[in-house]
């Protein structure tokens, strides 16, 4: 059955990502004690600096794989 929206969105909700993760969450502890910046040096030669599309941050990709 085809249903059409009668009302348009009339309100907004603002959410901060920091508020979604508890203060004592494991991910916050990992981020506090481990410096992942070494990954940039490890993968720098794999990325082209003047050609291609913008990449996803390699640290983000590593963290997603790790977790």
Rosetta constraint file for C-alpha pairs under 8 A:
AtomPair CA 15 CA 19 HARMONIC 7.39 0.50
AtomPair CA 16 CA 20 HARMONIC 7.06 0.50
AtomPair CA 17 CA 21 HARMONIC 7.12 0.50
AtomPair CA 21 CA 25 HARMONIC 6.72 0.50
AtomPair CA 23 CA 28 HARMONIC 7.04 0.50
AtomPair CA 24 CA 28 HARMONIC 6.87 0.50
AtomPair CA 24 CA 29 HARMONIC 7.28 0.50
AtomPair CA 25 CA 29 HARMONIC 6.76 0.50
AtomPair CA 26 CA 30 HARMONIC 6.27 0.50
AtomPair CA 27 CA 31 HARMONIC 6.15 0.50
AtomPair CA 28 CA 32 HARMONIC 6.11 0.50
AtomPair CA 29 CA 33 HARMONIC 6.33 0.50
AtomPair CA 30 CA 34 HARMONIC 5.81 0.50
AtomPair CA 31 CA 35 HARMONIC 7.24 0.50
AtomPair CA 36 CA 59 HARMONIC 6.54 0.50
AtomPair CA 37 CA 41 HARMONIC 7.74 0.50
AtomPair CA 37 CA 59 HARMONIC 7.27 0.50
AtomPair CA 38 CA 42 HARMONIC 6.60 0.50
AtomPair CA 39 CA 43 HARMONIC 6.28 0.50
AtomPair CA 39 CA 58 HARMONIC 7.08 0.50
AtomPair CA 39 CA 59 HARMONIC 6.30 0.50
AtomPair CA 40 CA 44 HARMONIC 5.79 0.50
AtomPair CA 40 CA 58 HARMONIC 6.98 0.50
AtomPair CA 40 CA 59 HARMONIC 7.31 0.50
AtomPair CA 43 CA 47 HARMONIC 7.13 0.50
AtomPair CA 43 CA 58 HARMONIC 7.67 0.50
AtomPair CA 48 CA 52 HARMONIC 7.17 0.50
AtomPair CA 56 CA 60 HARMONIC 7.41 0.50
AtomPair CA 56 CA 61 HARMONIC 7.24 0.50
AtomPair CA 57 CA 61 HARMONIC 6.54 0.50
AtomPair CA 58 CA 62 HARMONIC 6.12 0.50
AtomPair CA 59 CA 63 HARMONIC 6.12 0.50
AtomPair CA 60 CA 64 HARMONIC 6.16 0.50
AtomPair CA 61 CA 65 HARMONIC 6.30 0.50
AtomPair CA 62 CA 66 HARMONIC 6.04 0.50
AtomPair CA 63 CA 67 HARMONIC 6.00 0.50
